[in-house]
Amino acid sequence: MIDRLERGNRAVILHPVFSGTGPEALDEFQELARSAGVSVLSVITAPRDRPDAKFFVGQGKVDELAEAVTLQDADLVLCSRPLSPVQERNIEKHCKCRVLDRTTLILDIFAQRARSHEGKLQVELAQLRHLSTRLIRGWTHLERQKGGIGLRGPGETQLETDRRLIGQRIRHLRDRLDKVARQRAQGRRRRQRGEALTVALVGYTNAGKSTLFNTLTDSGVDARDMQFATLDPTVRRLADAQGEVLLADTVGFVAELPHELIAAFRATLQEASEADLLLHVIDASDPFHAERREEVIDVLASIDADRLPVIEVFNKIDLADESSRVVPPGDMTPERVFVSALTGDGLDLLRAAMDRHLVGQRVQRWIHLDGRDARLRAQLFELNAVSEEVITEDGAWDLRVDLPLSAAERLARQGGREGQLAREQLLT
C-alpha cells in the first residue's frame, strides 16, 4: 500500500490514445497538471483500441511506466483518463507510487482554488463521492481478503464504519448545499424584483472570462493565467449599460468534466441557466477552440442553458491573427464578436451587441396616465422605471419608462384597471 500522506509534485504522465483522440487532449492535461502545481518529468503515450480491465493500458506499457518512475524518481503517475478503482490500485502497486487519474486531478485543483464557504462545501462533496468508490484502498492493511487470524472481522467492520461515516457526511453536505442553493435562489429573486437583467459569462477554462469580467465591470476579481482560477461566482453591475444590468462570472468548463463536479456545482451553474443572456467566451488564440466550443455547448445543454440567447465572444485577438469585428448571426450560429479583454479592442462592439440583445428584454417608451391611474404610476416609481416625467395641463402624467419586459408582463397580469392599462401602455 502506498502511503498517501507522502506528497510530491514530480510526475510521469500516462496518456492512453484512442482513435479520434487529438493532440489537444494531451496539451490540456499537461496544463491541468501545471495548474495543480505538478512538475511533469515525461509523457508515456499508449495507443489503445479499448481499455484493459486490469491496467487500462497493456502490461508492456505499465512496465515501461514503472521503469520511467524508477529512473526519474517520480512521486506520482498522472493518467489522462478516468480510471476504475481496480485499475488505479493495480497501477499503483506495479509502479510503487501514487496514481491520480483525470477526475482526481481536477478535484485536487478545485480543492486548491476553493475560497468561499460554498465552494469548499461543493468540493468536499465531490471528493467524498469520488472517494466512496475507492475507500478500500485506504484500508488494505485490514482487508479480510488477506486472510489470517485477527484480520477478517476488523477489516470488514472498519470499512463498513468508514462507509457509514462518509455517507453521513455526504448527506450533511447535501443539506448544507441545499440551504446555500435556497439562499442563492433568494438572491436571484431579489435581483429579479429589483428588475435587473443578468448576463452570465460562460466558457472553457482559461478563456479569459475573469479578465473580461473585470474590464466590463471595473472590478478586480482574480484573473490569473491558469485553469480554474475562478470557482466562486461573482456578480457585479455592468458599467455603462442601458438600465440595470448585472454580469455574473462563473466557473470554467473542461472536457469530460467529472459528473461529481457538475452535480456538486449545480447551484453555482444555476447563475448561468437563469441568466437573460449568455456571453460564451472563446479563446481565439487556442488552435483547438472549435473543439472547446462544442464541449461548452454540451455542458450548457446538461444544465438546460442551451435555450438562452448567446453572443460568442472570441477573446485574446491580441494573441491571434484576428481583428475586432462583429459577425452577424447565421442560420445555425449565434452572433460573434472578436475582442481583446486585455487591450480593450472590440469591447465597444461587444457592448453594442449586448445592448441589441437586451433591448428586446426591456420596455422603453413614453406612456400617458390620467389622474385616476396614480396606483400604476406609484408601481412604476417603486420599480425605479421612470426616467422622466411631465405633468400635463389637465393634471395627467406623461412618463418616460424603462423597465425589463418581465416586469412589464408582471404588471400586465394584475387584475382590474392597472393590469389592463399596463397591457395597453406597456405591451402594445
N, C-alpha and C positions, 0 to 999 in steps of 0.2 A: 504493500500500500504506500502510495506517495504522500508524504506529509504535506497537506495543503496549506499549512501555516508558513511554509517556506515560500518567500516571494522573490521573483526575479523578473527581469524585463528583456532578457535576451532570448529570442525565439527563432525557431525554424518553422516556415510556413509549409503546410501540406495543401496543395491545390489540386483537387480532382477536376478533371476536364471532361465534360460530356460533349457530344455532338451539338453544335449550335451555341456553345459557350464562347463568347467573345473575349478579347483581351481586357476589356473594361472591367470584367469581374475580378480579375487578379489585381488590377490597379486600385479598384475601390477597396478591396480587402486590405491591401497594404496601407491605404490611407486610414482605414479603420484602426489598424494596428498602431499606426503613428499617433492617432488621436487618443489611444489608450495609454500612450507612453511606452510602447514596446519598441525595442531595437531589433529590426529584422536582420538576421545573420545570413539566411539563404532561403531559397524557394525550391521546393521539390514538386514538380507537376506530375500528375498521374492520370493519363488518358483512360477513360472507362466507358464501357457500354452501359453498365448498370452497377449499382453499389454492391459491394461484397457484404454478406451478412455479418462476418466476423470483424473485419477491419475497415469496411467501406471501400478501401483500395486493396490491391493484391498483396500477397505475402512478400514478394520481392521489393515492392515499394516501401513496405513497413520496415524491412531490413535496411534498405537504403536510408530511410528516415532515422532509424536508431543509430546508424553509423554517423550520420551528419550531426546528430545531437551530441554524441560522444566526442567526435573530433572538434567540434566548435564550442564545446562546453556550454550548451544551451540550457536555459532554465525551463523552457516550456515549448510545446508544439501548438501551433495555431492551425486549425483546419478551416478552410474557407467554406465548408458545407456544414449544415447541421448534422450532428452525429447522434445515434441512439446511445442510451446509457451503456449498453454492452460494448458497442464499438469504441466508445470513448475509454472505457475501462481496459479493453484489450490492448489498445494502442499505448495507453499509459503504462501497463505492465511491461510491454515489449520495449518501449523506449526509456523506461525508468525515469520519467519526468512528468510533470503536469501536462494535461492536454485540455485545451479550450477550443470548442467549436465556435461557429459563427454566432449562434444565438448567445452563448455565454459571454463572448467578447462584447457584443452590443450591450448586453445587460451591464457589464462592467463599466463601459463608457457612460451609460446612463447613471450608474451609481456615483461615478466621479463628478458628473455635471449637476446632479440634482441639488438645488439650493433651497427651494421653498418647502414648506411642510407638506403640501400636496404632492410635489414632485418626489419627495422622499418616500411617501406612502405608496405612490404608484410604482416606483422602482422596487421597493421591498416586496410588494405583492407579486410583481412579475418574477422576481428572483425566487421567491418561495414556491411559486407554481412550477418553475423550471427545476428547482432543487428537489421537489417532491418525487419526481420520476427518477432521481439519481441518489436517493437517500442511502441506499445500501452501500454505496461506495465509501461513505464516510465511516462505516461501521464494519469493515471486513474483518477486523480482529475479533468480532463477536458473531460472525456468520455461523449458523448451525451447519451449513454445508461442509465446513471444515471437519466436523465430527469431533469426537473426543469428549471425555467426561468433563462436565462443567461448561461446555461451550454450546450445547444445544439450546437449552431454555433461555439463558440470559440474552443470547443474540436475538432471538425472536422477540423476546419481551422488550428489549431496548429499541428495536426497530419499530415495533408497534407503538411504543410510548412516544417515540420521536415523530412518527407519522401523525399521531393524535395531536401532539403539541403544535406541529406545523399546520394541521388542519384548523385548529382553534385560532392560531394566529392569522391564517388566511381569512377566516370568517370575520375576525375582529377588524382586519384591514379593510375588507369589503364594506363593513358597516361604516367605518370612518370615511371611506371614499364616497359612499352614498351620501353621507352628510355633506361632504365637500361639494359633491355634484349638485345637491339641492341649493347650497349657498351660491354656487356659481350660476345656477339657473335663476335664482332670485336677482343676482346682479344683472343678468341679461334682461330680465323683465323690467328692472328699474331703468336700464338704458333704453328699452323699448318705450316705457312710459314717458321717459324724457325725450322721446321722439328723435333719437339719434340713429342714423343709418350706420351699419357696421360693414367695414371692408376687411377681409382676412387675407393675410399673406400666407400662401402655401407654396410648397416646392420641395425639391430634393435637398438633402442636407448639404450645407456649404455652398448654396447657390447665391448667397448674398442677401437673404431676406432681412436679417437684422440691420445690415448697413443701409438698405433701402428704407427700413422702418425708421431708423434714426434720422435719415435725411428728410423724410416726408413729415415727421412729427417733431423735429428739433429735440429729440431725446438722446439718451446716452446709454442704451442697453448694451450688454456685452455682445461684441461682433467680431470675435476672433476668427482667423482663417483656419478653421478646423471643423470636423464633422460634429454635429450635435452640440454646438456651443450654446444653443437655446433649447431648454426643456420646458421652462415655465412660461405660459402665455402671458404676454404683456399687452395692455390696451391703452392707447393714448389718443388724444384728439388730433385729427388730421389738420395740419396747418393750411390756411388759405383755401379751405373747402367751402363750397356753397352749402350753407346750412350746417347743422351739427352732424359731423361725420367722424366716426371712431375707427381707428386702424388697429387690428389685432395681429401680433406676431406669434406664430405657432411653431411647434416642434417640426423639424425637418423629417422628410420621409427617406427611406432607403430601400433598395431592392430586397425582397424576401424579408420584410420587417417581421420579426417574431410575433406570432399570434398573441403571446403573453403580453407583449408591449401594447399592441393595438387594443386589447381588452382593458389593460390597466390604465391606458391614457385616453380612454373613450371620453371622459369628462373634459379633458383638455382639447381633444379634437372636436368637441361639440361646438367650440367657438367658430370653427370653420364651417361646420354643417349648418349653422343657423345664421350665417352672415348674409347680407344683401348682395354682396359682390365679392368674388374671389380674384386676387391677383396671383396668378401662377408664375412664380419667379423661376426662370430657367437660366442656367449658366451658359451664355453664348460662347464662351471660350472652351467649354468642355467638348471634346470631339465626339463624345457619346451622349450628347444632350437629347437626341431623339429617343434613345432607349430610356433615359432618366424621365423624360416627359411621360412616357407610357406607364412607367412604374407609379408615378404620382397620380395619374388618372385612375389607375386600378385601386389605389388606396382611397381616393376620393369616392369612388363608387362603393367601396366597402363601408363607408360611414355615411352613405346617402347624401353626399355633397356634390355629386356629378350633375344634379339637376339645376345648380345655381349658375347665374351668368358669370363668365370668366373673361378676364383680359390676360393674355400670356405676355409676361414681361421678360424679354430677353436681356439679361443683365450682363455686366462686365464686357461691354463692347470695347472698352479701352484695352482689353487684353485679346480681343478677337478682331478679325478683319471685317468689322461691321460699322455702320454709321447709324446715327439716331434717326429713326423714321417710324411711321405707322403703316401697318399692313391691314387694310380693311378685312373684315371677316368674310370668309368664303362660305360655300355651301356646307362644308364639314368641319371648318376650323374657326375658332374664335378670333377676335381682333388681337393683333400683335403689336407691341410697342418695343422698340430697341433703345435701351438706356444704359447709362453707367451710374450706379448709385454712388460710386466713389468720386467721380469728377463732376457729376451733375448733368452730363449730356443727356438730352432726351427727356428729362424729368418734366419739363413744361408740356411735352406731348403726352406723357403719362397722365398728368393732372387733367388735361383736356379730355382724354379718353375716359377717365373716371367720371368726370362731370357729365359726359354724354350718356354714360350708363346710368348714373344716379338721378339724372334729371327726370327720367321716366318713373322714378320711385318717389318723386316729390310733386306736390301741387303748388304752383307759383302763379298767382293771378290776383286781380282786383275783384272784390265782391262788394255787394251793396246790402246793408242790413237796415231795416226800419227800427224805430224806437222800441217796438214790442219784441225785437229779437236780441234783447240785451243778454239773455242767457247764453246763446251761441257765441256772442261777442266775448263774454267772460270766459267761456271754454277755450276760445282761440288764444286769448291772452294768457290763460293758465298754461297752455301748451307752448308759450313763447313763439307763436306762429305769426304774430302781427309785426311786420317790419315798418309799416307806415299807416297812418290813419288821418282821414279828412272828414270833418263834421260838415254836413251839408246845411243849407239854409233852413230846411224843414226839420232839422234835428236828427236826421238819419246819419249813418256812418258809411263811408267808403273805406274799405280796408285792403291793404296790400298784404296778402298772406303767403307764407312759405312754410309748408309742413310736409312730412312724409305721406305718401299715398296711403299707407296702412293706418295712419292717424285719421286721415280724412274719411276712409272707409268705416272706421270705428264710430266716428261722429254720425255718419250717414245711417248707421244701424240703430240709432236711437229711435225711440218712439215719439210720436207727436210732431209738433211743428219744427222742432230743432232738427230731427232726423230728416224730415222732408226738405227743409231749407238747405241742410248740408249736402244732400244729394243733388239739389238743383244748382247750388252755388259752387260746390267744390268738385263734383264728379261729372258734370255735363258740359 
